[in-house]
Amino acid sequence: MIEQNPTAIRQAFSEDFHRPQYHFLPPSNWMNDPNGLLFWKGQTHIFYQHNPFGPLWGNMSWGHAVSDDLIHWRDLPIAIRPTPGGPDEYGCYSGSAVDNDGTPTLIYTGTRDKANIQVQCIATSDDDMITWQKHPQNPVISEVPAIANQTRDFRDPYVWREDDGWYMVVGSRIEGKAGVIFLYRSQNLVDWEYLNPLLEGTEERYGLMWECPNFFKLGDKWVLIISSHTGHSTDTVHYFVGDFVDHHFVPDYVDVLDYGTLYAPLTYVDGQDRRILFGWLRENRSDRDQSFAGWSGVQSIPRVLTLDDQNRLHMQPVPELASVRGEHFHYTASTIDESQVITASHHVDIEATYSPDASGSFGITVLGAPDGDECTRVVYDSDRQQLMVYTLTTETNGAISTHTRAAVHLLADGEALTLRILLDGSVLEVIANERTSLTARVYPHHQSQQQVRLYGPATALTSLDIWEMPSIWQ
Ligand code: DQQ
């Protein structure tokens, strides 16, 4: 638990090959959604869904950490936990945070009765967010709007300020139909007036349940991000771009925010007026393996969001990451070939640019075992215009398994492919041309000499920069 000297706990994991060292995660145990991101007195506070008692989901509480630069973090005491007999007795689920004229306020979902009833609650702090007091009038919203026709799924309030008061969006579903986002307004964060559905899902492919909504203005447009259940829970993150008219959202563009493991993202505005997103990078291994590891769940490197002229969301890892980069390797087409081992590090930051005329398949191999038994490849197939993460692993009994994740990534005529690859232990974040995101988790068995090499012909390459990355915890 955080209260038991987080530095010593983190130190105890230093030999864990799969544990990331420059991404945020708690000292130990389970983490899922980012919660309550807030810029406060020059620092960013992150809260997160946390099980303080074990590495699997349960006892949902809000863990807490703070950062000066979005890269280095200091653990703080757990902010809120379930109160026996209270409206959050079964869990303090996800939510957001606001600065209410100098009073930091958390708005979150309380669950009671084994998650069958979900309600909205608030908590405030008067000591710079070290201790929190739950409001005596909790729950501040006790019932899902009647049109939902169910009480079980009504969660993850996201709150922001407009000239005529506080607004809140909450994720839900209409029984037998599809996902929905409900819109509320309040003057004091305690008394809430239900307005109407902000947006109702109509197509099954966007999900039967919408959770973790974010709704914000970006440039001239409004963006709605939802995490949706399309087939099974915790599935795909979609974003819609459009206009906010008479309390209704009218989307004119929709896309997938990430094709891999990133889920339940949350955004906020930082001190430089940047809209920044964090997302939970889910594990891709069994409960048994997570229990054995003693930790589960990682946050993405925060990403700065912008829209392009086609209303596509662009995501750029915060430039602050460059300040911790270590040893640097730089290549062009004429200075490298596929056989060359660039580094044996499994904590690297990579920027690659390819020629607009490049044909065939090309990319980067990481986590490559010297005997070729295991590797992970980030590949662009220019014929199919597909971005892929391909993983080859060899089990200890010799069984070989392969796994491919793919995303369509269309390049305009003459547009060069750019890849940003953040590899950190078992975490792999890939962003192509700032707009196609494909995150993955990989757990190689070989745990030494993880080679980073070029994949495909060097002629495809324009430039390749690779930096070894240090631990942010030392
Ligand atoms: N996880 C939280 C919920 C949210 C879901 C509970 C998404 O509030 O809807 O841990 O991962």
Residues whose N, C-alpha, C, O or C-beta is under 5 A from the ligand:
A	BS01	DQQ	D33 Q49 M60 Y93 S94 R155 D156 E211 C212 A264
